[in-house]
Amino acid sequence: MASTSGAHGPNRSTGPSERRSAQVSFWYNVDTGQVETDENRSRGEQVLGPYPTEAAARAALDSAHKKTEQWDAEDREWNERGSGSGDHDA
């Protein structure tokens, strides 16, 4: 009984040969705005991924923006709670 996602889920890297034989991963190139696959992926910091589908890779920037906004809001809440809880900067 074989599974393509494995115990670690579809986004976990399990090694180049296993990933290629199980399923193709998709990447979003922020420099070109193009979706790439394992076979034609650019090397370097300009790619986001891997993503399990082409659609998920295409939505990479939107997803990143939403996550950043969420994390920024959580940071603001944490800072506001922490700012009134003691004398840390005496």
C-alpha positions as a Markdown table, in Angstrom:
| # | Residue | x | y | z |
|---|---|---|---|---|
| 1 | Met | 0.0 | 0.0 | 0.0 |
| 2 | Ala | 1.9 | 3.1 | -1.3 |
| 3 | Ser | 1.1 | 6.7 | -0.4 |
| 4 | Thr | 2.3 | 9.7 | -2.4 |
| 5 | Ser | 2.1 | 12.1 | 0.5 |
| 6 | Gly | 3.9 | 9.9 | 3.1 |
| 7 | Ala | 3.8 | 10.2 | 6.9 |
| 8 | His | 5.2 | 13.7 | 6.7 |
| 9 | Gly | 2.7 | 15.3 | 4.3 |
| 10 | Pro | 3.2 | 16.5 | 0.7 |
| 11 | Asn | 5.4 | 19.5 | 1.5 |
| 12 | Arg | 8.1 | 17.7 | 3.4 |
| 13 | Ser | 11.3 | 17.0 | 1.5 |
| 14 | Thr | 12.2 | 13.3 | 1.6 |
| 15 | Gly | 15.1 | 13.3 | -0.8 |
| 16 | Pro | 15.4 | 14.1 | -4.5 |
| 17 | Ser | 14.9 | 10.7 | -6.0 |
| 18 | Glu | 12.0 | 9.7 | -3.7 |
| 19 | Arg | 10.2 | 13.0 | -4.4 |
| 20 | Arg | 10.6 | 12.7 | -8.2 |
| 21 | Ser | 9.3 | 9.2 | -8.3 |
| 22 | Ala | 6.3 | 9.9 | -5.9 |
| 23 | Gln | 5.1 | 13.2 | -7.4 |
| 24 | Val | 6.2 | 16.5 | -8.9 |
| 25 | Ser | 6.6 | 19.5 | -6.7 |
| 26 | Phe | 5.9 | 23.0 | -7.9 |
| 27 | Trp | 7.9 | 26.2 | -7.2 |
| 28 | Tyr | 7.1 | 29.9 | -7.7 |
| 29 | Asn | 9.9 | 32.0 | -9.1 |
| 30 | Val | 9.6 | 35.5 | -7.6 |
| 31 | Asp | 12.0 | 37.0 | -10.2 |
| 32 | Thr | 10.1 | 35.7 | -13.3 |
| 33 | Gly | 6.6 | 35.3 | -11.8 |
| 34 | Gln | 6.5 | 31.8 | -13.3 |
| 35 | Val | 5.6 | 28.4 | -11.8 |
| 36 | Glu | 8.4 | 25.9 | -12.1 |
| 37 | Thr | 8.6 | 22.1 | -11.5 |
| 38 | Asp | 11.4 | 20.0 | -10.0 |
| 39 | Glu | 12.7 | 19.4 | -13.6 |
| 40 | Asn | 13.0 | 23.1 | -14.5 |
| 41 | Arg | 13.4 | 24.8 | -11.1 |
| 42 | Ser | 15.8 | 27.7 | -10.8 |
| 43 | Arg | 18.4 | 27.3 | -8.1 |
| 44 | Gly | 18.8 | 30.0 | -5.5 |
| 45 | Glu | 16.8 | 32.2 | -3.2 |
| 46 | Gln | 14.4 | 33.4 | -5.9 |
| 47 | Val | 12.1 | 30.4 | -5.6 |
| 48 | Leu | 9.3 | 29.7 | -3.1 |
| 49 | Gly | 8.2 | 26.2 | -2.4 |
| 50 | Pro | 7.8 | 23.3 | -2.8 |
| 51 | Tyr | 4.0 | 23.3 | -3.3 |
| 52 | Pro | 1.9 | 20.2 | -4.0 |
| 53 | Thr | 0.0 | 21.7 | -6.9 |
| 54 | Glu | 0.6 | 24.3 | -9.6 |
| 55 | Ala | -2.3 | 26.4 | -8.3 |
| 56 | Ala | -0.8 | 26.5 | -4.8 |
| 57 | Ala | 2.5 | 27.6 | -6.3 |
| 58 | Arg | 0.7 | 30.3 | -8.4 |
| 59 | Ala | -0.8 | 31.6 | -5.2 |
| 60 | Ala | 2.5 | 31.7 | -3.4 |
| 61 | Leu | 2.9 | 35.5 | -3.1 |
| 62 | Asp | -0.7 | 36.0 | -1.9 |
| 63 | Ser | -0.2 | 33.2 | 0.7 |
| 64 | Ala | 3.1 | 34.7 | 1.8 |
| 65 | His | 1.5 | 38.2 | 2.2 |
| 66 | Lys | -1.4 | 36.8 | 4.2 |
| 67 | Lys | 0.9 | 34.9 | 6.5 |
| 68 | Thr | 3.1 | 37.9 | 7.0 |
| 69 | Glu | 0.1 | 40.1 | 7.9 |
| 70 | Gln | -1.1 | 37.4 | 10.4 |
| 71 | Trp | 2.3 | 37.1 | 12.0 |
| 72 | Asp | 2.7 | 40.9 | 12.2 |
| 73 | Ala | -0.7 | 41.2 | 13.9 |
| 74 | Glu | 0.3 | 38.4 | 16.4 |
| 75 | Asp | 3.6 | 40.2 | 17.1 |
| 76 | Arg | 1.7 | 43.5 | 17.7 |
| 77 | Glu | -0.6 | 41.7 | 20.1 |
| 78 | Trp | 2.3 | 40.0 | 21.9 |
| 79 | Asn | 4.2 | 43.3 | 22.2 |
| 80 | Glu | 1.1 | 45.1 | 23.5 |
| 81 | Arg | 0.6 | 42.5 | 26.2 |
| 82 | Gly | 4.2 | 42.5 | 27.1 |
| 83 | Ser | 4.7 | 46.3 | 27.3 |
| 84 | Gly | 2.5 | 46.8 | 30.4 |
| 85 | Ser | 3.6 | 43.7 | 32.3 |
| 86 | Gly | 6.7 | 45.0 | 34.1 |
| 87 | Asp | 9.7 | 47.2 | 34.2 |
| 88 | His | 12.1 | 45.7 | 31.7 |
| 89 | Asp | 13.8 | 48.9 | 30.6 |
| 90 | Ala | 14.8 | 50.6 | 33.8 |
